[in-house]
Amino acid sequence: PAVYPHISPARRSLGLRRQHGRGAPARRTSATPVVCCSGSLPVASQSSQSTMTGANPVTVAGTERSSEWSGDAIRRRFLDFYAARGHKILPSSSLVPDDPTVFLTIAGMLQFKPIFLGKEPRRVPCATTSQKCIRTNDIENVGRTSRHQTFFEMLGNFSFGDYFKKDAIKWAWELTTKEYGLPPERLWISVFEDDDEAFSIWLNEVGVPKERIKRMGEDDNFWTSGATGPCGPCSEMYYDFHPERGSLNADLNDDSRFIEFYNLVFMQYNKNDDGSLEPLKQKNIDTGMGLERMARILQNVPNNYETDLIFPIMEKAASMALVSYSKADNAMRTNLKVIGDHMRAVVYLISDGVIPSNIGRGYVVRRLIRRVVRTGRLIGMRGDGHENSEGAFLPSLAETVISLSSEIDPDVESRRKSILGELQREELRFVQTLGRGEKLLDELLDEALGSAGDIGDKPCLSGKDVFLLYDTYGFPIEITAEIASERGVTIDMKGFDIEMENQRKQSQAAHNVIKLSVGNETEIIKSIPDTEFLGYESLFATAVVKGILINGNPVENVSEGTDVEILLDRTPFYAESGGQVGDNGFLYVYGEEGGKQNAVIEIKDVQKSLGNIFVHKGTIKQGSVEVGKKIDAAVDGKLRQGAKAHHTATHLLQSALKSVIGSETSQAGSLVAFDRLRFDFSFHRPLTEKELLEIESLVNQWISDATHLETNVMALQDAKNAGATAMFGEKYGEQVRVVEVPGVSMELCGGTHVSNTAEIRGFKIISEQGIASGVRRIEAVAGDAFVEYVCSRDNYMRHLCSSLKVKAEDVNSRVETIVEELRTARNEASSLRSKIAVLKAASLASKAVLVEPHNVRILVENMGDVDADGLKSAAEHLVGTLQDPAAVILGSSPGDGKVSLVAAFSPGVVKLGVQAGKFVGGIAKLCGGGGGGKPNFAQAGGRKPENLPDALEKARAEIVAALSSKAS
């Protein structure tokens, strides 16, 4: 590894591990969606870019950058260009997609997937966006190539059945050559090999020379996301850094010459189960331009990282490490690129509500943070950059990221405090983990040395152990190798590489696919309109059965005893969303003109599907029902009232939390049920009893104020400007419903609520606990559930007072007295058991045997049913009683299928190289357990008491053998 003068010795330089080989550049496969940022970026030479237009070059990091083309300007020009051509500018969606099939937002088209599938009607004929994206499948290549990034922006223009190939191609060319001023002679085009239409448009209508249009195969230029669904050919635009090489035998996959920067997907087919293609009735356009790639071209820099989108973060890191990027070698520059890229990713992920954890998306954030921390420590970053040498440096880097965020995501600035706090806690926590990793490395090296001594091989640290240190404890492989070498131990690099490749494959398989499918649902939706929801005004409605499903398949009629899904034209039933559960109730079918009741359907759940169609799930309790019948729909009013009380109470709870623990806390999930509520929120520590009482008091005060709620429908932007809070996980249209408790709470919410806070009656927190790193959960009750809870707890208290024969106000002191008496009794009993064990052990001292050549006294005995504490006391007494050197090994079966083992070795035995900690663990395995400890004293346990006699016999044989073999 590279060595820098300011880096501390190996055991303190915990940073980035060495990466092995660049590997082949990743190419887009048919399973990968819009990919403008997945192609390979070449290193630009100064001579090849000398003809760039519109440049007032300035020197940055040893390269020339066009000051005219900032990243913000490129983004703005793209959006304005398409807005002038009838496209609606829409905001970037969250990095956490509203789609269970996708792990993170990896492409600009993701928010439009329901429209492309025909499951949602288009709100506008065409749109343009700048979408935040995250991809982690090639994380090891970040900083080592010119184009791999985990966080990037995808500029896109989309048509939903409006324009198609000709306009998409002509506009892409106009944008590129006129708006951005790229020289036409430097642009190359690829088209799908069978797409004669696209080839003709580029050649005859745009005027690209035939030799600069390449026909390519399905792997490169046909977009599909799976076995079935919408698909179509692609056309990609490339920039040529070396036109002097001519067009003969030019290869667009040549990373040293070309960069793919704009991808046009012509979504014109549906792929069936048998692989056949049928034309879509609505043809769509889905494009993507990599902002960082275009910035690299226009700013005339050799890679994405040195653009003004990322370089200021690298520059900040370099200053904190006391180095200069322009003077740094390649290894140092790579480390700074990793920091610049990963810091963008973690800031935007945390801003979108992803908290570091060991599972799911949280693990992605944690992994990226740990790579930044160990990389920063490797290059010498210490302290917070504000005179605190023990502080965290991530917040200082994040400040730079946030300062660059205003044009990307304005919400990041408002979440500054929570982002910085989360990064500081995670970094300081990880530094402690690194310390534990160093201790583990020492233990693993001891084991490797010991194992090699037993079998005569050269000591080697296994690939799995090296990977454990790297992946779990953040140990760079260079440091592991260096420390191991100091101890005379090699490392299994082949095994390590296998573990790394397995993780890479799993990550790539899990996180880089958007699934689209077209099945029976598409056929159903053609004949069924969106459901009209009447439940805000009424719990009863007359409706028409528009569809009946059994196991997802449509049927015309169904009879008694069958579980069904009923689709209605209108309904008073609330469908589960925004955390609130779906209503329960009944559907009644009557004969002609209000005659005899023909059927009763009990509804136990209501869900939204296929856009905005309500699916009423229930069972036919009586009679039969068929499509086209009129029904009466009746919601269970008592349950609905419970949901309303808990939903409004959830809004009050969120406001109380922000008031008591700080406005930086944010919602991370919720459940609004008929009998309780659950609210998850971001916070770094448990709430105190005082804080919980204050929160309860605030909510109950607002309830008692008897405030009337106000509900309004308004434009989304107007609601945000008014200060309305968005609910976690909700997807909003241009018009939104705002629920306000004046002076207390204002939220975007489609749920049902009480009309006056007094209807909630009361609020009580049941529990508060952590459910993930940085995420807490409160469970509470309100309304009738609150009354029932208080009454039941009062009943429990009455029984407790009766049993203890005290008043309610004296219960605490009485219980404390009982607990103290019990603790004292237990301590006395434990002391007596230890004394009995010592007395019993004293009679065993005479059984000690002498082992040559060092005259070591050993004693191995079964102590019967003595507990673990007693066994410890007996062993300590015996090893002190027997003359040094002495070794005592005791075992017992204290009951409940348990085994206890203890080994106590005197200093003389330890000096001979026999350690209690290593010895007792091997013996415990025979009893189905394990353990360890210090060289002079160790304890172990097990679950197989029937094996204790054999384990002690083995212990006696092994200790004798070990001591007998030691040379004088």
N, C-alpha and C positions, 0 to 999 in steps of 0.2 A: 504493500500500500504506500501511497505517497506520504512523505513525512514533512511536516511543517515545523519551523522552529518554535512556534508559540504553542504547540500541542503538548499536553502533559503526557506522562508515561502511559504505557499500555493499559494498566489497570484503571486509569482514570479517563482514558480517551475512549468513551463509549459512543460510537457513531455508526456510520453506514458501512455495511459489509461489502466486500468485493463482489462484483457481479461478473458472471462468467459468460463471455461471448455476447456479441450483439444479436446473433440469431437472424433468421430471415425476416425481413420486414413484413408485418402483418398485412395481408390483403383482405378485402371484403369478401365474405362468402355469401351465398344466397340466403343465409339465415340472418344476415345483418342488415338493418334498415339503412336509412339515409346516412352516407358515410363520408361526407366531405372532409371530416377530420380524421379519417382512419387510413388514408393513403400515406405514402412515404414522402417526406420532405427532404430535398437535397440541400447540401451546403452551397450557398450562393457565393460565387467569386465576385470580386470587385469589377473585373472587366466585363463579366457577363451581364451586369446590371447597370452598366454605364449609360445605357440609353433610356433609363427610366425617366418619365416626364414629371413635371410639376414638383421638382424637389428643390428645397433650400437645405442642403445637407448640414447636419450637425454631427459632431463626433460623440458617440456613446459606446462605451465598451470596446473601443478600437474599431468600430464600424461606422458607416455613414447612414444616417437615418433621415428620411424626409420629414421635416417638421410639419408639413401641410396635412399629412395623413395620420392623424391620431386614431387610436382604436375607436374612441367615441365618435369621431367624424365619419369613419367608415361605416359604423353601425347606423348612424343617423342618416347618411346618404342612401343606404340600402332601403331602409324603411320609408323614407320620403319618396324615393324613386317609385316604389310600388304603390304607395298611398296615392300618388298622382295618377296612377293607372287603375284606380277603383278598388284597391285593396284596403281592407280594414286593418289598422294596426292594433294587434292584440298583445297583451302583456305576456311575459314568460310565465309558464306554469311552474309549480314547485318542483324541486329535485326529488321530492317524494311523490311518485305518480299516483293518481286516483285510478289504479289499475292493478288488480291482484296478480296479474301474470308478469308484471315487470318489477324488478327489484329497485332500480333507480331510473330517473329520466335520462335516457341515452340518446334521444333524437328529437328534433323539432316537431316531427309529425305526431308525437305521442298524444298530445292533448286533443288532436283531431281524429284519433282512431275510431271513436263511435260514429263519427260522420262518414268516414271512409267505409265503415261496415254497413251503413244504412240504418244503424240503431238509433241515431239521433238526427233530427232534421237540421239542415244547415242554417245557421243564424245569419250568415252573410255568404254571398256567392264566392268571394275570394278573400284571403287574409294574408298578412305578413307579420312575422315575429322575429325576435331575437331570443332564442331559447337557451337557458342555462342547461348544461349537460354534464353528466358524470360517467366516466368509464374507467374501470379498474382492472380489466382483463390483461393489460400489458404494463402493469405498474412497474415491473423491473426494468423496463426500457425508458422510463421517464428520466430525462436529463442525459441519457446516453445517445439518443438519436435527436434529430432536429425537430421531430414532429410529434412524439408521444406525449400526451397530456392526460391527466385524470379529470381536470375541469376545463371545459371549453364552452364557447358560445357558437350556436348554429343559427346563422341568418337564413330565413326561409320565406318563400312565397308559395301559397297554396290556392288551388282552384278546386271547388267542390261542384263539378259539373258545369262550370262556366266556360273558361277558355281551355285550350288543349295545346298540342305540340307546337304549332306554328307560333302562337303568341309567346309561349314559354321560352322557346329558343330565341326568337327575335329580341325579346326583352332582356334575356340573359346576356346576349351579345352587346346590346346597346348599353346596359349597365356596366359591363366590363370594359368596353372600349371607349365609350363616351363619358360616362359618369366617373369612372375610376381612371380612365386614360391609359389603360394598358395597350401597348403596341400590338395591333392585330397580327403582325408577322410573328409574334412570340406565342400565339395561342394555338393549341392543338385540341382536337375534338375526338372523343371516342363515342361510338354508337354500338348498339346490339347488332350482331352479325346479320340478323334477318330483318332489321328495321329499316327498310328502304325509304319509308316516309321521312324519318328523321334525317337520314343521309342526304336525301334530296333537298330538304329545307336548309340544312347547313351549306350545301354546295351551291344550289341554284338561287336561293332567296337571300341568304346571308352573305354568300360569296367567299366562304373559306375554301382555299385550294384543295383539290382532291387528295393530294399527297399528305395533307395535314389532318385528314379525317380517317381514323382507324376503326375498322370493324372488329369487335371483340366478342368473345364467347359468353355463355350464360353465367359462368363464375364471376366475370367482371362486370357485365353490363345487362343483367336481368335481375330485377329486384323482386324478392318474395320473402315472406317472413316465416314460412312453414310449409307443411304438406298441402294445406288448402288455404283459400282466401284470396283477397285482392292482390294483384301482382302486375308487373309490366316491365318493359324495357327501360333502360337508363341511357342517358347521354351525359358525358362528363367533360368538363373543360380543364385543360392543363396549361400551366405556364412553363415556357421553355427558357431555362437559364443559359443554355449554350446553343443558340441558333447557328453559330458558326460550324457546328458539326453536320449541318445539312439534314435533309429529310430521308436519304437513303438508309434503309435498315434501322430507322429510328424506333426505339422501344419505349412506350409510355410508362413501362414499369421500371425504367432506369432512374433510380432515386438520385443519382448524381446529376441528372439533367432536368427532369420534369417534376412538377408538383401539381397534383390534382387539387383544385380549389372550389369547384362548383359542380354539383351533381343534380341532374334533372331526372326525376322519376315520372314516367308516363303510366299511371295506374289505369290500365285499360282492359284487364282480363280478370276473371275469377277462375282460380285453379280448383278443379273438382277432385274428389277422392281418388278417381282413377288416373289423375295426372293430366287430364284434358283441360284445355283452356276455352272458356266461353267469354265473349265480349260483355263488358259491364254496360248496363244501360246508362249509368252516370260515370263518365270518364273524369278522372281527377289528376291534378298535378301536385306533386310533393317534391320540393327542392330543398337543398341545403348548401350553404356556403360557409366554410370555416372562417370565422372572424379572425382568429389568430393567424391563419394561413394568408389571408388577404393582407393583413397588417404586415406580415413578414415581407411580402412582395412589395407593397407600396412604401414601406419604411426602409427598404433596402438593407435588411439585416440578414445574417446567415441562418437564423433559426427562429422558431416561434417565441422562445424564451426572451430574446433580446428586443422584443417589441415593447412599446410603452404599456401594454396590457399586463406584463409580468415583470419586466426588468426593474421597476422601482422596488419591488419586494426583494429581489435578489441583491439590489444595491444596499438596501437596509440591512440585510443579513450580512453582507460583506463588511459593512462598517462596524457592526457589532462583533464580528470575528477579527477585526483589525487587519483586513486584507483588502486588496484592490482587485476588482474583477478584471480590469484591463491588463493587469500584470500577472494574474493567476495562471497556473498551469491547467491542463485539461481536467485532472482529477478534482481540483478545487472548483473549477467552473461547473463540472457535473454536479457536485454537491450543492452548489448554490442554485442550480436549475431545479433540483429536486425540492429544495426548500420553497422556491418561488411558486412552483406548480402546486405542491401539496397544501401550502397555506391558503391559496385561493379555494381549493376544494373544501377544506375543513371549515373555513369561515362561512361559506355559503350553505354547506350542509347543516351546520349548527343553527344558522339563521332560519333555515327551513324546518327546524324542530328535531333534527337528528342528534341525539345525545350520545356521547361515547359509551359503549358497553361491550359485552363479550358476545353478543348475538346480533344477527340480522344487520340492518343498516348501521346500527351503532358500532358494530365491529369494524366496518369500513372506516368510519371516522377515527376510531381508536387506533387502527393500524396506520392510517396516514399521519396522525399526530405523532405516533411513536417513531415513524420514519423521519419526521422533521426533527424531533428531539435528538435522536441518536446521530443524525447527520450534522445538526448544529453543534453538538458536543464534540464530534470528530474534528470539525474545523476550528474548534477553539471558542465557541460561543458559551459564555457563562454570565449569569446575572441577567437583570431585566433591562439593562441599558440606562438605568436611572440611579446609579451608584449603589444598587443592592446586589452584591455579588452572589447571594444565595437565592435571588428571586428567579422567576420564570421569564424566559425570553420570548415565548410564543405571543403573549399579549402585545409586545412592542411590534412584532412583525404583523400581527393582525390589524393593528392601527393603520398600517400602510395599506393593507388590503381593503379595509373599510373606506379609506379615503378615496380609493379608486372605484367604489361601488355605486356611486350615485346614479350613473346612467345605465347600469346593469340591473340593479334591484334596489330601489330607494328604501325598502324596509330594513335593509341591513344596518343602516345608520341608527335607526330607532332601536335596534336590538344590540347595540354596541356593548352595553354593560353586561348583559347575560353571556354574550359571545366571549368577551375577555375573561370573565369570571370562570367560565367553563374550561377555557384553554389553560388558565393558570392552575386550576385544581388538577386537571388531567396531567399536565407536565410535571408538577411536583409529586403527584402520586406515582408517575412512571419512573422518576428518578429514584424513588425508594425501591421500585421493582428492579431497577438495574442493580441496586445494591444486593438484593436478594439473589439475583442471577449470578453475581460474582461469587457469592457463598456457595451456590449450587455448583458452579464450575469447579471450585476447589474440591468439592465432594466427589464430583464425577472424575476429576483427575486422580484423586486418591484411589477410587475404585479401579480405574484403568491401570494404574500402576500396580495395585494389588493383584488384579486378575492376571496381568501379564507375568508377574512374578511366579504365580502358581503354575502356569503352563509353559513358561519359558519363551513366550512370544514378545515381540516389540510392542510396548504399550500404545494403544490407539483409542481415540475418542470416537464413538460410533456416529454415523451420519444422522441418526434420529436424535441423539443427544445434542449434537451441534445445531440441528434445526430447532429443537426445543428452546435452546438458549437464544437463538435468533428470533424465532417467531413469538415466543411467549415473554421472554425477558429482554428482548431488544438488543441482544449482544451481536455486534457486527462480526462477521466471520474472521476478519483480519485480526481483531483483538483476541478472539477465541484461539486462533492459530498461534498468535504470538505468545500468549500466556501458556498455552499447552507446550510450545517449544521450549520455554524456559524450564518446564518441569520434565522435559525429555519425552513428551507424548506427541504422537502425530494425530491428524484428524482424517476421518473417512470422507473425503470430498465427493467420491462417487455416490455414497449413500445420501449425503446432504443434497446433491443435485437431484437425486430421485425424489426426495421429499419435496423440494422446491417445485419440481415439475408437476407433481401430483396436485399441489395446492394451486398452481397456476391453471391447470386444466379444470379443476373444480370451480375456480372463480370465473373462468371464461364461460364454462357451460351454464353457470347459474345466472349470470348478470348481463348477457349481451344479446338477448333475443326479445323481440316484441311479437307476441302471438296475435294473429288475426285469424278469425274463422267465420265461415258463413255456413249455417246449417238450417235446421228447422225453424229457428227463431226468425230468420229473415222472411220466410214464407208467412209465418204467423203475423208479423208486424204489418205486412202489406194490407191486411184486411181489418186491423184493429187500430182505432185512433188512440191518442193519449187519453188517460183517464182524467175526468174533471173532478177535482177534489173539493168537496163541500163541507169538510169537517171543521173548518174554522167557525162556521155559522151554525151548524146543526149536527146532531148525532143520529139523525134519521133521514133516509132518502129513498125514493123510488128509482130504480135503475133497470137497465136491460142487460142480460147476460150476452156478452160479445164473444166469449170464448171459454172453453173448458179444457183443462189439461190434466192428464194422468201420467205421472212420471215424465213430465215435460213434453208429452205427445198430445196433439189435439184430438178431441173426440167430440161427437155431437150431443151425446146425452150420457148420464151416469145415474146409478141407482143407489139405494140405501146401503150404508156400511163402507162406502168407498172414500178413500182420501183423495181430495181433488184440489185443483187450483182454478179459481173462478176469476175471469176477467170481465169487468163491468165498464159501461160507458161513463158512469159517474159514481161517486162513492163518498160516504162520510167517514170511512175508515182511514186512519193515518197509516201510511206505509213507513216502515223503519228507515230512518235517516237522521243525520245530525246527532247520533247517539241515542235518540229516543226510539223505544221499541214500538213495533206495530200494534195497532188496536186489536182487541178481541170483541166478539159479539156474535150476531146471528144474521143469516139471510133467510127470508121467508118467501116461498113461492106459492101463489094462490091460483085457483082456477079462473076460468074466464069471468070477466067483469066482477072481480072481487069475491068469487065464490069460495068454496072450501079450500082450506090450506092443503096444498099438495106436497110440499117438501119443506124441511128445515135443515139448514147447513150451519154447523157450528164453526165459526172462524177463530183460529188460534194464532194466526200470524198474518201480517201483510207486508209484502216486500215490493220494491220497485224493480222493474226489469224492462229491457228493451227500450231504453230511453225514459219515458215517463208513464209507463203502463203499470197499474197497480195489480199485483197478483195476490188474491185473497186465498190463503191456504187453510183448509179445514176438512171436515168430515160430514158426509151426508147422514144425518141422524134419522131422517124420516123421509119417505117418498123418493122421488126422482126429479132431476132437473135437466133441461136441455137448452142448447144455444137458441137465443132469440126470445126467451121467456122474460117477462117482467118480474122483478123481485122487490121486496122491501128489505132494505139494509138497515140494521140497528146496531149501533156501537154500545158496548157495555159502559154505561155512564160512570159507574163507580171506579172502574179501572182507569178510564180516561182522566177522571179528576185526579187520581193518584199520579198519573204521568204529568199532567199539567202542573201540579204542585211541585213535583220533583224537578221539572224542567226550569221553571222560574227560579226555584231555590238554587239550581246550578248556576244560573246567571248571577244571582246575589253572592254565591260562594266565591265565584271568580273575582268579583269586585272586592270582596272582603280580603281575599288572599293578596291581591295587589296592594290594598291599603295597609295590611299588617306586615307582610314580608318584603314588599317592594314591587314596583311596576314591571321590573324586568322578568318576573316569572311569567310563563306562558302555558297555555293549555296543551296537553300532550295526549288527550283522549278523554272520552266520557261515556257513561251509560246512564240513560234515564229510563228507569223501569217503573212499574206500577207501585212497587213497595219499597224502593230505595233509589239512591243515586250513587254514582261512582265518578270521581273527578281526578284525572291524572294531570300533573303539572310539573314543570321543570323547576327543580330546586336542589341545592347541593348538600343539604343536611336535614335531619329530622326536625319537625316543628316542636317547640317546647310546649309544655302544658299551658303556660301563660299565653302563648300565641294562639293555641287552639281555643282557649276560652275567649280570647278577644275576638277571634273570627266568629265563633258561635254567637257572641253577644251582638256583634255588628249585624249579622244576618237576621237575628231575632228582632233587633231594633227596627230594621227596615220592614220586616213583616208587620210589626205592630204599628208602623206609621200609616198603614192602610192606603198605600199609594196606588192610584189607578195606572195600569200599563197603557202605553201608547204603541200602536202598530201602524207602520207606514210602508208603502212600496215606493221605491225610488231607484234612480240610476245608481249603479255600483260605485262609480267614482264620487257621486254626491254623498253616498253613505260613508265612504272612506274619509272624505273631506270633513264630514260631521263628527268623525271620531269613532265610528262604529267598529266593534271588534269582530273579526271573522272567527267562526267556529272551526275547530280542528277537523281536517279531513273533508270539509265540505267543498263542493264545486259550485261556483256561482255564475249565473248568466248576467246579462247586461242590466236587467232589472232585478232588484233584491228586496227581500222583506226585512225590515228593521224592527226589532222588538226593544222597547225602551222602558226602563223603570226610571222616570225622570229624577235626575240628580244622583243616580246610583249606577245604572248600567245601560249600555246601548250596544246591542249585538246584532249581527246579520244572522237570522235564524228562521228556518221554515217550520219549526216545531210548534206544538200547541202549548198555550200558557194560560194561567189564571188571568182574570180581568183586573183583580185587585190583590195586592200582596197579602192582605188579611186572610184570603182564602187558604194560604199555606198553613196557617194556624201555628206552626212551630217548627224548629229546625234543630237537629241534634247530630253531632259528629259521632260516629260509631267507632271508627279506627283511622289511623294515619300511619302509613308505612312506606318503605322504599320498595319499588318493584324493578328498578334498574339503576345503573349508575347515573345520578343526576336527575332521576325521575321519581316523584313521590305520588302516593295515591291516598285520597280521602274518600271514605265511604260514609254516607249520612242518610238520615230519614227525614221526611217532612210530611205534612198533611195528616191523614188518618194513620199512616205508618208511624209518624212521630208520636201520636197519642197512644197507640198500641205499645210502642217501645217503652214509653215512660211508665205506663201502667204495669207492664210486665216486670220492669226493673223495680218498681215500687213493691210489687208482690215478692220478688226475691229478697228485698231488703227486710220486709216484714218477717219472713221466715228466718233470715239470718239473725235478726234482733231477738227473735224468740229462742233460737238455739243458743245464742251467746248470753241471753238474759241481760241485755243492755239496751239503752235507747239508741236510736239511729245515729245521733251525734257522737256517741261513744264507741261506735263499731271500729273505727280506725285504730284508736289507742288500744282497744282490747285485742284486735288481731295482731298488732305489733308486739304486744306482750306475749301472746301465744307463740308467735314466730320466734321471738328471742328465747323463750323457754325451750322450744324444740331444738334450736340451734345449739344451745348450751348442752342439752341432753345428748345430742348427736356427737358433739365434740368430746364429751365425757366418755361416751361409748367407744368412740374411735381411739381415744387415749388408752382405755382399758384393753381394747383388742390388741393395740400395739404392744402394751406391756406383757400381755399374755403370750404374744408371738415371740417377744424377746426372751421370756422365761423358757418357752418351748425350745427356742433356738439354742439357748445356753446348754441344754442337755445334748445338743447335736455336735458341739464343738469337738468332743472327743472322737468323733467319727472322721475327722479330717485326715487325709492321707498325704504322705510326703512324696513329691515327685522330683527325681534327679534330672539334670545335674545341678540345678540351682536351689534345691531344697525348698521348693514351693509347696505350701500347704493348700490343698484343694478340698472343697466341700461341696458336694452336689446332693441336694435332698428335696423330697416332696414334703411340703408343710401342710398338706391336707386342705382344709377349707378356709385358711387364713386369707383375709382380703388383701388388696393391693397395697394399702398403706401399712398394714401389719407386716407384709412380706418385705417391704422397703426397710422398715425399722429393724427387722430381724437380720437382714443382710448387712446393714450398716453396723449393727452390734457385733456380728460375727467377724467381719473383716477387720474391725478394730480390736477384737479379742485375740484373734490368731496373729501370730508373729509375722511381720513383713519378711519375705513376700508371701502373699496369700491370695487365693481366688475363691469366691463364694458364688454359687449358682443355685438359686432356690426357685421352686415352682409350687403352685397351688391351684385348686379348683374351688373358687369361692361361691359357686352356685350359678343358676340361670344359664348353664351352658358356657360359662366363661373360664378362661385360663389366664393366670397371671404368672409372669416370669420376671426375675430380676438377677442381674449380674453385678457383683461388686469386686473390683480388683484393686489391690494395694499398689502403691507407687512402684514397688520393685517389679511387679508383674507388668505394669504398663511400660516400664523402661525396657523390658525384654521384647517389646513390640507386639504384645497381645492386648487388644482393645475391647473393652466391654461392649461399646456401642455396636461394633461390627459383629461381635460374637453372638450376642443375644438375638439379633434379627434373624439369623439363619436358623437358629433353634426354634424360634417362634413359628416359622413357616410350617413345621411339622404339625403344629396345632391349629393350622388354618388362620394364622395371624401374622403380625409383624411388629416391629418396634425398633428402638435405637436409643442413643444417648451419648454421653461423654466417654472418653477412653477409660475412666475409672469407675463409672457407674451408669447403668442402663436398665430400662424397663421395657417389657413387651407384653402383648396380650394375644389371645386366640379364642376360637370358638369350638374347638374339638378337645374337650377334657379327656376323652378316651385315649387320646394320643400322648398325654402328658408323660406317662412312664417311659415310653419309647424316646420321647424328646429329651428327657433328663439323662437317659442312658447314652444317647448320642452326645449330649453336652459333656458328660464325664469322659467319654472316649476322645472327643476332639480337644478338650482342654489339656488332657494328659499328653496327647500326641503333639499339640502345639508347643507345650512347655518343654517336653522331652527333646524336641528337635532343635531348640535354640542353642547355639554354640556358646561356650563359656566366654 
